[in-house]
Amino acid sequence: MKLFKTRDIKVISILMLVACIGASVFITSCKNEQKGEIDKKAVAQIGFYETYLYNDIAQDISKLCEATGDSTLLKNKINVYDERPVVCNATKSDTTAINAIIEKHGKDILPANLKLMWTQEPENGYFQLIALKTDASGKPAMTGESIIKADVTKNDLNGHETYTAIAITLDKEGTKKFSRFSADNIGRPIAIIYKDKVLSYPTVQCQIDGGTVELTGNFDEEEANDLVDSFYGKK
């Protein structure tokens, strides 16, 4: 069962959620020999955030543009009605200037619970700046600390091609928390981050109760295995 919709799974990110109510679409395991305990410090760097739609904060972003003489953000920001959490699209060289603008003026202009974070991978040469909604302490709704298992899989996409994925299993408490988190965000994008980079921002299609979440996206089998190894503290 497909849980989330995105514009293009191949260009949005490295990771994307695609499992619902415990439903599994795994057809083959690529590497299940990982043994030992999950490295809690490693998976704690995974974060699941609620998001702001661009339309929710468009006026705040316009004020941020007006507060500086640097036009980098202005020329890159989204200028159309948009129900995604994307604030702007920028080349790697422009991200540095935009980061400086946010650092200097963002605290005085932007909502206190808004965190802006770049995607890990560019789309057609452009990185996307994503609007994350934090809790009162500036943290995500939940982290990956509840992950107790991770495996690399090969899965059938549409009967004509397969894709590499990472299946993560949550503990009992994490399963309950993710169920509440997904239920609260049905019909809205959530963002999945790793090491302060946005991996994907899928739209939740239903409440997720099963405790198994599939992470997929624009990585090959070797990259997926490396990421899983890092979850076990092997990288």
N, C-alpha and C positions, 0 to 999 in steps of 0.2 A: 504494500500500500504506500503510495507516495504522500508524504506529509507536507512538504514545503514546495513552494513555487519560487523560482527566481528567473531573471531575464535570460541568463545563460550560465549553466553550471560550470562551463569550461573557463569562463573569463572572470567570474565574480571572485573566486578565491581558491585557496588550497583545500579548505574543509567546508563541508556542508552537511547539515542534518537531513536525513531522509528515512527516519523510522517512526512508526506510530503505534501506540498501544501494544508495544512489544512485538509487532509484526516483523518478520525477518525476510529479507530478500537475498540472503547470502547463499551462493551456490558452490563456492569453493574457498577453502582457506589457503592463502599463499604462504603464510608463515605462522604456525602455531607453536613453535618450539620455545617461545619466550617463557622462561621459568623465573621463579622468584617473586618478590613482592613489588608492587607498583611503587615508584618513587613519588611519595606524596608532595615533595617540594617541586618536582617537575610538573605533575598534573595540576598543581595549584596555580600554575601560570596560565591554565585554560580558564577563560571567563565567559559567562553567559550574561549578556546585557539586554535590557529593554532598550528601545531606541526612540529618538525623536524623528518624526517625519520632517523632511525639509520644510514643508509648508508651516509646520508648527513654530519654526525658529527663523524663518526667512527675514523677518524684520530685525531680529537680533544680529543676524549675519550682515545685513545692510548697514546697521549702526557700526559694526566692527570695521567694515570697509571704510566708512566715513571717518573713523577715528585715527586713521593713519594716512600718511602721504604716499605710502607704498601701494601701488595699484595691482600688485600680484594677486591678491585674493579676489579683488573686484573682477579682474579679467578671467579668472578661472571658476568663479562661483556659478552655481546653477541659476539660470534666469527664467526658468519656466515652472509651471505648476507641476510639482513632483511629489508623489506619495512614497518615495523611497527615503531612506535616512542619509542620502548622499548630499553633502554640502558643496563640494567642488571637485573638479577633476584637474590634476596638475602633473606636469612632468616632474621627474625626480629633482631637477635643479630648482624648480619653483617651490617644492615642499619645504625647503629650508627657510625661504623668505616668509612663507605662510606660517610656519611654526613660530618664527620670531614675532609676527603680528599677534598671534594668539597668546604667546607668552607675555607680551608687553601690555596688551589691552583687554584680553579675554576676561580676566578676573573681574574687571569693573563693568563689563557690558553683558556678558553671556550669563544664562541661568546657572546657579551654583551647582546644580546636579547634571549639568551638561559636560561631557568629556568628548573631545574631538580626537579621533584616532585614524591613522592611515591604513589602507589595505596592505596586505603583505606583498601581493603581486599586482603589477600594472595591467590595465586593460587597454590594449592598443596603444601602449606607451604612456598611459596616464594612470596615476594612482588616484584612488578615491578617498576623500575625507569623510568619515562616517560619524554621525551624531549619536553618541551613546548616552543613555540615561542611567545615572548612578543612584545608589541609595544615599542616605543622609551622610554617610561617612566617605562617600566618593568611591565606593566599591561596586562590583557587579552584583546582580541578583543572586548568583551562585557561581562557585568555581568548580574546577574538576577534582577537588579533594575527595569527592565521593567515588571516584573511579576505582574499581577493584580489579579490572581486567581490560586488556586491549589486544586486539588481533587484527592482522591485515587480511582482507578478503578480496575475492574477485566476484563480481555480481553482474547479473543480467540487467541491462538498462531497458531495452525495448524489444528484445528478441533478435536484434541484429548486431548488437555490440555489447561488450562488457566494460566495466569500469572498476578501478581499484578503489577500495574503501577501507576505513578503519572502524571496526566495531568496538564500542566501549560499553562496559557494563557498570552500572552504578550500584552502590550498596543500598540497603533498605531505606535509610534516611534520605540518601540522595535521590532515590526513586520517588519518594513522596514529595520532596522539594521540587524536583523537575516537573512532576505532574501538576503541582500548583502553578509553577512558573509558566508552563505551556498553556494551561487553562486560562490564565490571566492575559495571555497575549495572542489568543486566537484571532486571526485576521490581520495581525501586525507583524512587522519584521522584528526579529531578534538578531543580535550580533554575537558571533562566536569569535573570541580572540585568543591568541597564543603569543606569549612574550611581547605584549603591547602592540600587536599588529592584528588587524581585522582579517580573519580567515574567510568569513562569509556572513551574509545578513539575510537568511531565508525568512519567508513569511510562514508563520505557524498555521497549519491547516486544521489541527485538531489537538485535543488534550493527549499527552503522551504518558501512559501509565505503566508501561512494561519494564522500565529500568534498563532497556537496551537502546542505545542511540548509535546511529551509523553516521560516520563522518566521511564525506566523499568530496571529490573536487579535482582540481587540476594538478594532480601529482601522479607519477608513475609508481611502479611497484617498489623500486629501490628507495624512492623518497618516502613512501609510506612506511616501509620497514625501518628506515632511519628514525622517523618520527616516533613510531611505536617503541623502538629501542630507547629513545630518550625518555619515554614515559616510565621505563623500567630502570632508568639510571645508567644505561649502557653507552651513552654518548656524552 
